[in-house]
Amino acid sequence: MPEPSPEPSHRRRLLILAICCMSLLIVSLDNTVLNVALPSLQKDLDTSVSGMQWTIDAYTLVLASLLMLAGSTADRLGRRRVFQAGLVVFSLGSLLCSLAPNLECLVAFRMVQAVGGSMLNPVAMSIITNTFTEPKERARAIGVWGGVVGISMAAGPIVGGLLVQTVDWRAIFWINVPIGALALFLTLRYVPESRAPRPRRVDPVGQLLVIVLLGALTYAIIEAPAAGWTSPLILGFVAAAVAALAGLLLYERRRTEPLIDLRFFRSAPFSGATVVAVCAFAALSGFLFVNTLYLQDVRGLSALDAGLYMLPMAGMTLVFAPLSGRLVGSVGPRLPLLLAGLAMAASGVLFAGFEAEASTPLLFTGYVLFGIGFGLVNAPITNTAVSGMPRTQAGVAAAIASTSRQVGGSLGVAVIGAVLAGGTRAAATGSRFVEASRPAWWIIAGCGAAVLLLGALTTGRWAQGTARRAAERLESTGDQAPPQGLGGQPSARIRA
């Protein structure tokens, strides 16, 4: 085994964190900026609600499908090398999106963006976890990482609204190019190269099954309102999704080095973090999708004014994300998860049961509550996912958590969009929008309630015991199933 690299200085570690956060910024900013631009994009490209859904979900689906493949590839070829390639591909995809002549080309170029994005976030998180090895310092770094999501939410609506209003929706993709170029230069100069001592082998069958599962399920949900749930096309895609899920469970269980190690899910904290990630990001993507259409098409606000309206939510996320990292480092993930679930559920109930849209103060109250909840939830997801795992398993655990976020984002847009389209054929316009959005808000409230319940169930003593037992099993078979990870000795566990 090669000699370990010397520990970087505190200043160098902070610089590496900043570089990794830049990659998260352009990936996260891309979605928040795009949400504000959806009405303008819809008019310019003459597309439907489902067309708008695909501009978002084509990106998140590809991202979710390739995250773990990108992580294992980085372990094999070098994390810095793959990170650099991701920056180049993402920036190129952004440039192509700005030139898209129609919806079909835009969706295809968004998929190119996603290929690059899949090489950024999981690899960056692996770099961060490998750089910040002390638990409390790592929790604070993850809190900063989560805070970048808040920055993207705060800056995205304003930057996107300003660009759409003064230039064109295509300009929202231009901003990724200079940020990506700067991140590439800094990566070449300051980020050290690292590889896993024994990288995982590629699992092409598992990878294909994941793509079929996510793609078929999302297609069925998005297109069902127009085609009908009982149409042969939709039933065929549902059957394909079920078959892919069954095949994945059977096949991965028999592989020595599976794409998704099912033994991870014997840890209650890990399983809880995975489901919490899906619920939280489904709520976020649905929240942004509904509000963007409501503010611009029902209230008649400009893109910039709609962005300014959502500032209370973004500002709370910006404030509470780093606070959540500190809470996780000092008292553990339980309190942030409970508060996050309570705040997100309360926000959904406020809109669904008390018609917050009818009153601007209530509207802003709902935004503030959701921003607080989402700000608190991100840090404990990652920390709980890697907590108790052998250090060599932390990379793949973080990658699964990142994949769960993207799956949640895809499902949120697909389900909420389907609910809106099912409520009214003119769901994106007119007074019927508010009535059609009621079920969507109850779904968002339910996602918050699920975060609350899972936070209570998967962070106690019993849950910690399952995490210890799962880690012992993983360590005992480590010589048979070398995981993608962060290097280090197999016996070194990461503790919350």
FENJONOR-V55482 format. One record per backbone hydrogen bond with DSSP energy under -0.5 kcal/mol. NH is the residue of the N-H (numbers start at 1). CO is the residue of the C=O. E is the energy in kcal/mol with one decimal. If there is no record, write none. Layout:
BEGIN
nh: {NH/NH}
co: {CO/CO}
e: {E/E}
END
This chain:
BEGIN
nh: {13/14/15/16/17/18/19/20/21/22/23/24/25/26/27/28/29/30/31/31/32/33/34/35/36/37/38/38/41/42/43/44/45/46/47/52/53/54/55/56/56/57/58/60/61/62/63/64/65/66/67/70/71/72/73/74/75/76/77/78/79/82/83/84/85/86/87/88/89/90/91/92/93/94/95/96/97/98/99/99/100/106/107/108/109/110/111/112/113/114/115/116/117/118/119/119/120/121/124/125/126/127/128/129/130/131/132/133/138/139/140/141/142/143/144/145/146/147/148/148/149/149/150/151/152/153/154/155/156/157/158/159/160/161/162/163/164/165/166/167/168/171/172/173/174/174/175/176/177/178/179/180/181/182/183/184/185/186/187/188/189/190/191/191/192/196/199/207/208/209/210/211/212/213/214/215/216/217/218/219/220/221/222/223/224/225/226/227/228/231/235/236/237/238/239/240/241/242/243/244/245/246/247/248/249/250/251/252/253/254/254/255/258/261/262/264/265/266/267/268/269/271/272/273/274/275/276/277/278/279/280/281/282/283/284/285/286/287/288/289/290/291/292/293/294/295/296/297/298/298/299/301/304/306/307/308/309/310/311/312/314/315/316/317/318/319/320/321/322/323/324/325/326/327/328/329/330/331/332/332/336/337/338/339/340/341/342/343/344/345/346/347/348/349/350/351/352/353/354/354/355/356/358/359/363/363/364/365/366/367/368/369/370/371/372/373/374/375/376/377/378/380/381/382/383/384/385/386/387/388/389/391/393/394/394/396/397/398/399/400/401/402/403/404/405/406/407/408/409/410/411/412/413/414/415/416/417/418/419/420/421/422/423/424/427/429/430/433/434/435/436/437/438/438/441/442/443/444/445/446/447/448/449/450/451/452/453/454/455/456/457/458/464/465/466/467/468/469/470/471/472/473/474/475/476/477/478/480/481/486/492/493/494/495}
co: {9/10/11/12/13/14/15/16/17/18/19/20/21/22/23/24/25/26/27/28/28/29/30/31/32/33/34/35/37/38/39/40/41/42/42/48/49/50/51/52/53/53/54/56/57/58/59/60/61/62/63/66/67/68/69/70/71/72/73/74/194/78/79/80/81/82/83/84/85/86/87/88/89/90/91/92/93/94/95/96/97/102/103/104/105/106/107/108/109/110/111/112/113/114/115/116/117/117/120/121/122/123/124/125/126/127/128/131/134/135/136/137/138/139/140/141/142/143/144/145/145/146/146/147/148/149/150/151/152/153/154/155/156/157/158/159/160/161/162/163/163/168/169/170/170/171/171/173/174/174/175/176/177/178/179/180/181/182/183/184/185/186/186/187/190/75/196/203/204/205/206/207/208/209/210/211/212/213/214/215/216/217/218/219/220/221/223/223/224/228/231/232/233/234/235/236/237/238/239/240/241/242/243/244/245/246/247/248/249/250/251/251/255/259/260/261/262/263/264/266/463/267/268/269/270/271/272/273/274/275/276/277/278/279/280/281/282/283/284/285/286/287/288/289/290/291/292/293/293/294/294/295/161/302/303/304/305/306/308/309/310/311/312/313/314/315/316/317/318/319/320/321/322/323/324/325/326/327/327/328/332/333/334/335/336/337/338/339/340/341/342/343/344/345/346/347/348/349/349/350/351/350/355/356/356/359/360/361/362/363/364/365/366/367/368/369/370/371/372/373/374/376/377/378/379/380/381/382/383/494/386/492/390/390/391/484/393/394/395/396/397/398/399/400/401/402/403/404/405/406/407/408/409/410/411/412/413/414/415/416/417/418/419/420/424/426/297/430/431/431/432/433/434/435/437/438/439/440/441/442/443/444/445/446/447/448/449/450/451/452/453/454/460/461/462/463/464/465/466/467/468/469/470/471/472/473/475/477/477/391/489/491/389/493}
e: {-2.6/-2.1/-1.9/-2.5/-2.4/-2.2/-2.2/-2.5/-2.3/-1.5/-1.2/-1.6/-2.4/-2.0/-1.7/-3.0/-3.1/-1.3/-0.8/-0.6/-1.8/-2.8/-1.7/-2.0/-1.3/-1.3/-0.7/-1.0/-2.8/-2.9/-1.9/-2.5/-2.6/-0.8/-1.6/-1.9/-2.2/-2.0/-1.4/-1.0/-0.6/-3.3/-2.4/-2.0/-2.7/-1.4/-2.3/-2.7/-2.4/-1.7/-1.1/-2.8/-2.0/-2.3/-2.3/-2.3/-1.8/-1.4/-3.2/-2.0/-2.6/-2.1/-2.4/-2.5/-2.1/-2.4/-1.9/-2.0/-2.6/-2.7/-2.1/-2.3/-2.8/-2.2/-2.0/-2.3/-2.3/-1.7/-0.6/-1.2/-1.2/-2.1/-2.7/-2.1/-2.8/-2.2/-1.4/-1.3/-2.2/-2.1/-1.8/-1.7/-2.8/-2.4/-0.6/-1.1/-1.5/-1.3/-3.2/-2.6/-2.0/-2.3/-2.6/-2.8/-1.9/-1.8/-3.0/-0.9/-3.0/-2.4/-2.1/-2.3/-2.5/-1.9/-2.2/-2.5/-2.7/-1.9/-1.3/-0.6/-0.7/-0.7/-1.0/-2.2/-2.7/-2.2/-2.5/-3.3/-2.8/-0.9/-0.7/-3.5/-3.2/-2.4/-2.8/-2.6/-2.8/-2.4/-2.3/-2.6/-0.9/-1.5/-1.4/-1.4/-0.5/-0.6/-0.9/-0.9/-1.4/-0.7/-1.2/-2.6/-2.2/-2.3/-2.4/-2.1/-2.1/-2.4/-2.3/-2.2/-1.4/-2.8/-0.5/-1.3/-0.5/-1.6/-0.6/-2.4/-2.4/-2.3/-2.1/-2.1/-2.4/-2.5/-2.5/-2.5/-2.5/-2.0/-2.2/-2.4/-2.2/-2.0/-2.6/-2.6/-1.3/-0.5/-0.5/-2.7/-3.3/-1.6/-2.6/-2.2/-1.8/-2.5/-2.5/-2.0/-2.2/-2.4/-2.6/-2.4/-2.2/-2.5/-2.6/-2.4/-2.3/-2.2/-2.9/-2.4/-1.0/-0.6/-1.0/-0.8/-0.5/-0.5/-0.9/-1.8/-1.0/-1.6/-1.9/-0.7/-0.6/-2.7/-3.0/-2.6/-2.2/-2.1/-2.9/-2.3/-1.8/-2.6/-3.1/-2.2/-1.9/-2.3/-2.1/-2.4/-2.3/-2.6/-2.6/-2.2/-2.6/-2.4/-2.3/-1.6/-2.5/-2.9/-1.7/-2.4/-0.6/-1.7/-2.2/-2.5/-0.6/-2.6/-1.9/-2.2/-2.1/-1.3/-1.3/-0.6/-2.0/-3.6/-1.7/-1.9/-2.3/-1.9/-2.9/-2.0/-0.6/-0.9/-2.3/-1.7/-1.9/-2.3/-2.8/-2.0/-1.6/-3.4/-1.0/-0.8/-0.5/-2.1/-2.4/-2.5/-2.3/-2.6/-2.2/-2.4/-2.6/-2.3/-2.3/-2.0/-2.1/-2.4/-2.2/-1.7/-2.9/-3.2/-0.8/-0.8/-0.7/-0.8/-1.8/-1.4/-0.5/-2.6/-2.6/-2.1/-2.5/-1.9/-2.6/-2.5/-2.2/-2.5/-2.4/-2.4/-2.9/-2.2/-1.8/-1.2/-1.0/-0.6/-1.1/-1.4/-2.3/-2.4/-2.0/-1.9/-1.4/-4.8/-1.7/-3.4/-2.0/-0.6/-1.1/-1.0/-2.1/-2.6/-2.0/-2.2/-2.0/-2.4/-2.6/-2.4/-1.7/-1.8/-2.6/-2.5/-2.4/-2.5/-2.7/-2.7/-1.9/-2.5/-3.2/-2.4/-2.2/-2.0/-2.4/-2.4/-2.7/-2.3/-1.8/-1.5/-1.2/-1.9/-0.6/-1.4/-0.7/-0.8/-2.6/-1.8/-0.5/-1.0/-2.1/-1.9/-2.0/-2.1/-2.5/-2.3/-2.1/-1.9/-2.3/-2.2/-1.9/-2.1/-2.6/-2.7/-2.3/-1.6/-2.1/-2.5/-2.2/-2.1/-1.8/-1.9/-2.1/-2.2/-2.3/-2.3/-2.2/-2.0/-2.2/-2.6/-2.3/-1.2/-1.3/-1.3/-2.0/-0.6/-1.6/-0.8/-2.7/-0.6}
END
